[in-house]
Amino acid sequence: MTEILEKPVPIWLDGLNAAQSEAVTTLDGPLLVLSGAGTGKTRVLTSRLAELVATNTAKPWNILAVTFTNKAAREMKVRVAQLVGPMAEQVWLGTFHALAARMLRRHAELVGLKSDFTILDADDQTRLLKQLMAADDIDPKRWPARMLGGVISRWKDRGLCAEQIDLAEAGDIANGRVRQLYQSYQNRLIALNAVDFGDLLLHMLTIFTKHHDVLADYQARITHIMVDEYQDTNVAQYLWLRLLTGNRNNLCCVGDDDQSIYGWRGAEVGNILRFESDFSGAKTVRLEENYRSTGHILAAASNVISRNETRLGKTLYTAADNGEKVRVNGYWDGADEARSISSQIESMLADQVDLSQVAVLVRAGFQTREFEERFISIGLPYRVVGAKFYERSEIRDAIAYLRLITQPADDLAFERIINVPKRGLGTASLQAVHMQARASAKPLLAAVMDLVDTDELRPAARQAFSSFINDIRRWRDQAGKMHHTDLARLVLDESGYTQMWQLDKSPDAPGRLENLTELVNAMQDFDSLQGFLEHIALVMDGDTENQQGEVTLMTLHAAKGLEFDTVFLPGWEEGVFPSQRTIDESGAVGLEEERRLAYVGITRARKNLFISFASSRRIHGQWQSAIPSRFIQELPPEHIIEDLAQGMASGLEFSRATSVRLDVAATNGYGPGWRRMAARREENAVNGWKPDNNATDFANGDRVFHQKFGMGNIRSIDGDKLEIAFDKAGHKKVVAGFVSKP
């Protein structure tokens, strides 16, 4: 009797779970693979590509595989080559921009370009816009070139040419001339045989819609399309994909609507939410088995994200055990939080923990400062993904101003800020200053003082230098009369540096302003400006040697796609996370994106997760009472351990018990409370206490107690905010809920 041998399972199908296998073997028709965090998305993508080639469903050159980063493209190409061999090289595999550039070089003449066109970077784009603005007499101080470049880029991300911009949408930007500037910019690019990144897709959309033969050729050539991170696509990318897909509808999109966190840079979560209605007969496969995190962590993530209304829905689970519960820690203030987390990480060294598997993930870049200083002070090796706080350009600029005030001979500081913000000083003027400095053996600032009284410089340059000298003299004089934090604010304001970033409409401008505020906050811990600058010099030279790995310190946005054994998520307070600015600007849509960001943060952890908040935090130079983030209240109690001070615990339970609703419009005034006030609050709740009326318990002149600032007298009342003259801490504004009568 002949034995029937089973056909061996191909290596790319071996070990797949049922959902993964279904996604990999569904080769025709529109397919949406909803891939939750840690569910093996990359393996599914590479295995499906291998399956397409191995089954002869599509030739390698008939497959278009799109990623969001060059790194992801290289990784996918290597993995596919390991599965199917050198044929992987023939797949159209790359980022949106790389693939669009490849196409555009073949058809450049159809939009007035040559095939050897140049791709401009952001700096080139800004430089070109400045030239056009000068010719059109657009004030660069009122309308910075970077800001206008951002407006134009966002239109391109939506697939809009200049003639498609609605006049109402253009509004009064650049005095109502931004649409004209957009068209002039495009004309100039064509004349230079150049494009910017947005043009790569925009020009191809133009070619596809105006030259149907070109589109038909690509539709015939490309039979199957695969897209990674589909939730992060913008409108132009979506339109490009739809046109290429054509009537075949063989489009496979892999993504996770719950991880769509880049709306601020043009990503349109609606692309993935509408997939089933956009592509008739679409099939959806949900990857829900997580191979990264423990059960308690996944339960926490699922419970938080379930509060979002605009989502397709899925629930992560794991075959692994539940592991350690999520720990929620409450601290008195931000410094206490940084100290405690640092100590916890330090204690892990005794257990031989690899610090490279430990991460501190923050909502905003300014939050890294306290952790960096604490890590340096205890010698804990760390790395910051992105610029370290004191290495950020705006921080270096601000410090350079302060250095020049304290030390006029600091030529490096002078060179850094003499034209920041722009003062109209050209290369020739600055060269004249350097020549005078060398000839007279004087510092650059002293050389400028010599030149402004001569005719060596143009009148405009003399005026600019004179104004700068007068500013430095005035600030030096003020340095002996006012507190150094007030001086720093004065310098940033009077120099025009703060205004420069306020007028800048690029996505990173608000974060830079937050960083400047945090810099001034940091100065309050020092007795003098000189003491602070000495501290900075030591910090900048305080890199630790990497002996046992490094703790990773980064923002939540930067952490997407990464994973660590142990994750700390500090700063979970209303206004910080979720970001008040995001809620103010985008309302309920912004809140849902913030919640997705919380979901991303939670799912970075494999084994241990620590979430924390502080009950008071210094924001914009003022100590403010803080309340736990609504996301903490959304954590499932059975999967967490609360390690809170007694007063914090009472307040958190009070908030839950009374079902305080934190909506988009009103998130202030509800405090976690302190131990001595918990009983009064609970009594008030029974008697109909309403949080937005809690200031009515007080009157001007009342003697009151604050847990942090001590005894004081109320000086004024504004809503639920009290201005109090504390006996030792001075004048402070605090939330009434944090104050009690002795």
Secondary structure, DSSP 8 states (H G I E B T S, - for coil): ----------TTTTT--HHHHHHHH--SS-EEEEE-TTS-HHHHHHHHHHHHHHTTSS-GGGEEEEESSHHHHHHHHHHHHHHHGGGGGGSEEEEHHHHHHHHHHHHGGGGT--TT-EE--HHHHHHHHHHHHHHTT--TTTS-HHHHHHHHHHHHHTT--GGGS-HHHHTTGGGGTHHHHHHHHHHHHHHTTEE-HHHHHHHHHHHHHH-HHHHHHHHHH--EEEESSGGG--HHHHHHHHHHHTTT--EEEEE-GGG---GGGT--THHHHTHHHHSTT-EEEEE-B-SSS-HHHHHHHHHHHTT-SSS-----B-SS---S-EEEEEEEEHHHHHHHHHHHHHHHGGGT--GGGEEEEESSGGGHHHHHHHHHHHT--EEESS--GGGSHHHHHHHHHHHHHH-TT-HHHHHHHTTSS-----HHHHHHHHHHHHHHT--HHHHHHHHTTSSSS-HHHHHHHHHHHHHHHHHHHHHTTS-HHHHHHHHHHHTTHHHHHHH--STTHHHHHHHHHHHHHHHTTSSSHHHHHHHHHHHHT-----SS--EEEEEHHHHTT--EEEEEE---BTBTTTBHHHHHHHHHHHHHHHHHHHHHHHTTEEEEEEEEEEEEEEETTEEEE--B-HHHHTS-GGGEEEE--HHHHHHHHHHHHTT----SS---S-----HHHHHHHHHHHHTT--GGGGGGG--TT-EEEETTTEEEEEEEEETTEEEEEETTTEEEEEEGGGEE--
